[in-house]
Amino acid sequence: MTAVPDRAQPHPDSVLAQALASDLDAADFRSDPLRRLWGEEADDALARGLREPILRAITGCEDALAVLGRLWVLGMPQPHHAVEAAVPRTGVQGLTALGLADSDGAQVRPLVLIRPQSFVDADGVGEWWIASDLDEVALDGPLPADHVLGVGGASRTLAELVIPVAVDRALDLGTGCGIQALLVSRHAREVVATDVSPRALAFAELNAQLNGVRNVIFRAGSMFEPVDGEAFDLIVSNPPFVITPRASGIPEYEYRDGGLVGDALVERFLRSAPEHLAPGGVAQLLGNWERRDGVEGLDRVRSWVRDDLDVWVIQREVLSPLAYAELWIRDGGTVPRDPDFARMLVAWLDDFEERRVTEVGFGYILLRRPSRGSAGAGERLRRFETVTHPVSDLGRALAAGLVAHDALADGIPERLVVAPDVTEARHHLPGNDDPSVIELRQGGGLARTISVDPALAGFVGACDGELTVAQIAAALAELFEVPPAELWSDLEPRIRRLVQDGLLLPAVE
C-alpha cells in the first residue's frame, strides 16, 4: 500500500506547471500513445482495477512514455534518474515543489495521479491532462475521506449534457478536480469554480495551469456561499449528491457526500440556483432523488422547482436500496470480502428503511430562468420523464429542445420538415397489407421511438417544407373523411410533441 503524507496536496505554480506540460507533451503522454504502448486489453483492464496486464506489457520499456505511464497512470515509484530524464524541463525538484511527488534520491514516489483524459462534449472530442488523488489501485485499499476524484463516468456524462452556447459568466459548483470548469471555459468569458475542499481547489487550479486555461477563478466555500449576490448565464454541477447514512463509521467522502440527509442536497440546489441565474440563464446538474413514503422521485423533484422556471428532468435509472448501497460501498474501495462491507451495508439499508425510502432515481436536471419579456408561467417548459435506453449528443438535443419550446410559444411553425435522423418503421401481421404498428425512430439525441397512427404518419410523411401545416392537415381531413376541426384537435398536440422532441423541425426559408 502506498503511504501518502497527511493532507498531501498540489502546490499550483504556473511556471512549473507549464514546464511539466511541455515535458508531458514531448513524451507524447496522451491517451492514444499510451493505449498503443500497452495494448487495448491491458488499457481496458486498468478500468477494472487491474494494473498487472500493463506492467507485463511494458516490461523492459524505459523510454519517457513508459516511465511516466508507470509513475502517473499506475501511481508506482520509479527510479530517480529515469524520472529526471523523462521530465527534463521540470526535473524531480520541480515535481516536488508542485507537491506531485517526493524522492529519496533513489526513487521518485508519486503523490498524485496525472492521466490524459479524453472527453466528448457537444463540440466533439478533446483531451486534458488531469491530476487527481491516488486511486484505490495505487493505494491498495479504500479511499481516504478527502479523496479528490479524477474524471469518472459522472464527469463524462455531465460534459456531454452541457448545452454548447457561448456565455459571459459561468459557475462550476463543486468543481472537484476541475474538469467541468475546464470544459465550460471553452465557451465562457469567465468561469468561477467553487468547492468546499481546499485540496480539490488545489487540484483544480493545477489542472487549469497544466492545460493552459486562464479564465477560471477558484473560490472556497459550500454550495452558493462563495457567489452570494452574483448571477451567471450557465451553472453546471456534478454535486456530491450520493445518499449516505448518517451513522458512525461510515466514510463521508468529500467528492460524493454533501453532508445532508437523503436527497436534501439536490433539493437545496434546485431551490437556491434560480437566485443565481441571469435572465435566460441555464443550470445543469446530475442528481439522485428518493421515492419516499410512496411519493415518486420525479414528483418530489417537481415540488422543488418554482413554477416560473423552465425545467427538464430526465431520469436514467432507478435502483433498489440494496443495489444503491452496494454500488456506493464498492465505489469507496470496500468490497464484500472486506470485514467492513457487511457493517456498511446494514447501515445503508437501515437508513433507507427508517426514512421509508423504496427506490433511488438518478438522472439529469436542467433549469432555465425565463428571459425578460418571455411568456408567462403557464407556458413554462415542464418535462419530467424516464429515458433508460442509450442516448447521444445530449447537449445539442437539450439545446434544440429549448429552442423548439420557445418557437412553439407562437404556435406550430407554418412549415415543417422531418429531421434527417428520423426513420419510419411499419410492422405488419402476416397476410395483412395494413400495418398494425407504425413507429417513428430518432437516430440521435434522446433516440425516441414514437408510435403513430396513419393520420400522424401521413402528416409527417408530407412534411417536406413545400406544403404548409394547414394544407397538409386539410388534405388529410379529406382523405380520412374527418371534419377538419376534429382532425386538427387530435393532431395538434401530437405535432407539438414531435416538434418539441426534434423529430419535426421548422422549415428554413
Summary of the structure (lengths in Angstrom):
residues: 509
radius of gyration: 26.2
end to end distance: 65.8
largest distance: 90.1
contacts: 1645
relative contact order: 0.08
helix: 39%
strand: 24%
